Amino acid sequence: PKGRWIVAGGNDDRARVFDLDAGGKRLWQSPTLGKDIDGLSSCSDTRFAVRIYGGSMRVYRRSAPAAQSFRLQRTLPHSHAWMFGLTHDCQRLISDTLKYDDYRMYDATTGGLLTTVKPQGRFDRRGTRIRAGRLAYLDGRGQAVVLVVDGSAAGGSREVLRVAMPTTFGGRRIVQLWAVDDRTLLAEYCSSHSCVVRLHDPTGRARQQLEYDIRGSVWSATVPSAIDVSADGAFLAFFRDGLDMSVTRIQTGERHSLGSLRRTMSSTPMAVFSPFDPRLFAVAMRPGPNQVSLVRTRER
């Protein structure tokens, strides 16, 4: 409740919920799901979704208001695609597809397909996500489109912004685009030597810009970095395989390294900020494989 539980999953085919106030005690685990969990998304104290490799998306809900167990609420199809997520109000589940090359908006309770969106702009779908009830994509004509896709959008989606967004910047190509909140669009541009993260206002003007030296990373320049931004927009976590994970204070550019984190064939380090506490974030694969650490940023 209020960010005191954490859900985790991986290549042992199970999802688990842990209680942070009880020193990480495990409260619940799912039965075996058959294949690796390659994605997780939570939306409140009562629901979370898991993406199972090459199979399905499953929505779980707390069994009762005071229960410490969860029940399967809905199973939806998913086919080896990259992006999925629950909206913050738990009303919608969004995913992309490789077969149809589109985004699909589902009712998270009934499982019904509400609408589809077929973007024309091309970049790795790992560089998109659902945040603040919004989905952003490129339209293929040099513009970023932002849709509201939460329960407030009748029919599944509602366009709220269309703004010029270059696909290249300083010799780098765009690899990532998503809405941080209703006032900020994050775009990442990468080359073989560096990545630049730009935070744009609704007019398309870049308010902040952060550059990262990525020499030594084993990821191709077409692969988006593992990035998250704190709920208050003050901090940005950045990781690429082969490099240290870092946390940047966006306003000043001050950076703190979390050191080198080792990945495995089936698991990649990543940091996710708490939606309830902007100073708290979880780091997967730290201090080692199959572990999660909680880290708190310094006030100053």
Salt bridges, closest charged atoms under 4 A:
ASP12 OD2 - ARG16 NH1 2.56
ASP21 OD1 - ARG4 NE 3.03
ASP38 OD1 - ARG51 NE 2.83
ASP96 OD2 - ARG125 NH1 3.50
ASP101 OD2 - ARG122 NH1 2.79
ASP101 OD1 - ARG125 NH2 2.69
ASP102 OD1 - ARG104 NE 3.21
ASP124 OD2 - ARG126 NH2 2.66
ASP139 OD2 - ARG141 NH2 3.54
ASP139 OD2 - ARG162 NH1 3.00
ASP150 OD2 - HIS88 NE2 3.08
GLU159 OE1 - ARG162 NH2 2.99
ASP181 OD2 - ARG183 NH2 3.32
ASP182 OD1 - ARG183 NH1 2.98
ASP201 OD2 - ARG205 NE 3.18
GLU211 OE2 - ARG172 NH2 3.18
ASP213 OD2 - ARG215 NH2 2.57
ASP228 OD1 - ARG129 NH1 3.19
ASP228 OD1 - ARG131 NH1 3.35
ASP232 OD2 - ARG279 NH1 2.75
ASP241 OD2 - ARG263 NE 3.41
GLU254 OE1 - ARG249 NE 3.62
ASP277 OD2 - ARG296 NH2 2.81
GLU299 OE1 - ARG279 NE 3.95
